[in-house]
């Protein structure tokens, strides 16, 4: 074999080694946020997912367990709104987990502390239920605001449980770690805080430990709470 052929074969081998890992990582979704689907994200899948009937019922579609084009588009719109990838209209476990969480949040109604998990002897207190991804403000037994859906820490960045106090507040805070805006920040455990986000509060996999809220709810928390007010966090978020 000549020198030229050897150089060509070596170059081809090097190219294969360098490009193979890239093919596995390009377009990868965040851990815990990716839905397994039989087709690429750009297409609307024709296959029924394992949670087809549940998704149809949740979305108000005819419940027959068969995937129609309209079913697919409805599931796909839900996935896009809540940043579930790939948004292919496939009713997989992550999509159903978000839908089921919404159902459980709605079931809380106006009595989120029915189980008595949040203390009623502390006066004004912000309650955070990690299991249902709900928060509310109460004063004794009186519900002051909420319950509202929240987005808490993902696996490895869990929102820490226990009784805490709001230590400081910054209405225009910017994260010094992630360099992103955190409007209406109210810190209650080191770098963990209530603050608003513009993304869906149901988007998986979760925050880096903060309690994310809609701008409307974060503003109400800002006006309702003060430095020194207590915060009680309990439960366990699914997937952590």
N, C-alpha and C positions, 0 to 999 in steps of 0.2 A: 504494500500500500504506500502511495506517495505521500510526501509531506503535505501537499495540498488537500488530499482526501482526509488525512488524519486531522488536519485543522478544521475541516468542514464538519466532521463527525463530532469533534470536541465542542464546537460552537453549537451544534444542534442539541447535544446533551445538556449543555449549560442552560440553553434557552428553556428546555423542558423542565429542568429543576427549578428555575427561577419563576416560571409562570404557573406551575401546578398549584402552589399554595394560594396564589391570587384567585384562581378560579373557585376556590372553596370559600373565600371570604368576601368577595365583591358582592354588595347588596345584602349582606347579612343583617338581620334584625337584632335589636337589643335582646339580651337573654330574657326569656320569659314572655316576650311580646310576640313571638312568631307563631302563626297558626300553620299547622301542617295541611297542605292542600295538594290535590293531584295535578294541578296545573299552575302555570306561572301567574304572578300577580296581575299581569296586564290583561289576562283573559278572565271571563266570568265562567266559573266552573259549572259543568253540567251535572256533576256528581253530588248526591245527597250526603251530607256529613253525618256523623254519629249523633248530633244533636239537632237534626233537621226538624223534627216535630216540635221540640221545645222552642226553637228559633221562630218557627212559623207562628206558634201561639203567642210568643212575646211580641212579635211584629204585627199581629193582627191579620196574618195571612191565612188562607184555607189550610187546615191542618190535615195533611194526607201523607206526610213523610216522603213525598216525591219532590225533587227539585225542578221547579219551573223557571223560566227566564225571569219572571217577576219576583219569584222567591229569591233568586240569586241577586238581583239588583237591590232588593230590600236589605238583604244581609250585607251585601257589599257596601251600601251606603252607611249602614251602622258601623261597619269596620273602619271605613274611612274617617267617620266623625270621631271615633274613639282611638284612632291610631293603632289599630290591630293589623299586623302585616303577616302575609300578603293579603291585601284587600281583594280577595277573589270570589267572595260570596259563598265560601265553604263554611258550613256550620260546625266548626270544630270545638274542642274543649275550651280554648281561651275565649272565643266569642261567647260561648254559653256561660262561662264563669262570670264575665262582665254582666251579661243579662240577668243571671241569677242573683248577683249582688244587687243590681238595681231593684229586683223584686223584693229582696229582703229589706232594703232600705225603705221602700214604699210601705212595707208592712209595719214599720216602726210607727207610722202615723204621727200623732202629736203626743205620744207617751213613750219616748225613746228610753226612759229610765224605768220601765216597768219592772225589770229584774232587780232594780236597786243597786246596780253596780257602781254608779257614780255617787259619791258621798253627798248627803243632804244636810249635813251639820256644819258646812264650811262657809255658808253665806254664798256670795257670788263665786261661781266656779265654771271653768270651761271643761267640758267632758269630751273625751276622745275614745271612741270604741273602735279598736283596730279590726276586730272581727267583722263588723258590719260596715267599716269605713264610713262612720258617721261621727259628727260632732254637734254639740249644742251647748248653750249657756243656760245655766239655771241659778236660781237664788233660793237656797233651801230646797223645797219641793216644787217651787214655781218655775215653769219653763219660761225663760226670758227670750230666747231666740233659737230657732232650729226645729228639728234636726236638719243638718245640711250634709251632703256628700263631701267626702274629703279623699285626698290621695296621699297615703303615708309611705313610709320607707319600704323599698324593695328588699329582696334577700341580700344580706350582707350590709345593708344600710338601714336596718330596722329602726323605726321610731321607738325610743326607749319608754318602757312602762313605769308607772309609779306616780306618786303625788309630787308635783313640782310647783314653781311659782314663776310668773312672768318677771324676768329680771331686767330686761330693757327692750325698748321699742324704737323702730326707725321706719318712718313712712316711705322713704325713698331708698331703702337699702339695696346694695348690689353685692352679690356674693364675692368674697375675696378668694374663694377656692374655685368656683365654677364660672365666675365672671358673668353672671346673668342677673337681671333685675329680680328683686324680691320685694315688690311693693307691699306696704302695710305689714311689715315684719314685726312680730311680737315673739321674742325669744324666751323660751321657758326651760331649756335644758342644753346648755352649751351652745352649739351652733344650730340646734333644732328649734324651729319657729313655725308659728302660723304665718302664712303669707299667700298672696294671690298668684295665680298663674293664668295664662291665656289659653292653654291647651285644655283638653277634656280632663276633668278630674277622675274619669274612669279609665284613662289610658294606662295600659300595663307597660312595664312591670311595676312602676311606682317611683317615688321620690328618692332623694339621698338622705332621708331621715326627717325632713320637714313635713308639716301638715299643710298640703296644698289645698287651696280653696278657690272658688270663683271670685272674680273681683268684687261682685256685689256682697258676697258673704264675708270676704276679708275686710271690706270697708265697715260692715256692721260689727264685726268682732273688734275692729280698731276703735270704734266709737263706744262700744259696750264694756270693754275691759280696760284695766289700768295696771301699771307696774305694781307688783305685789299680789295681784289676784292669783288664785290657785288654779292649777290645771291638773286633771287626773286622766291618765292614759292607762288603758287595760286591754286585754284580749290579744289576739294574734291574727295578723293579716294572712290570708291564704297565699301559699307559695313561699312563706318565710319560715 
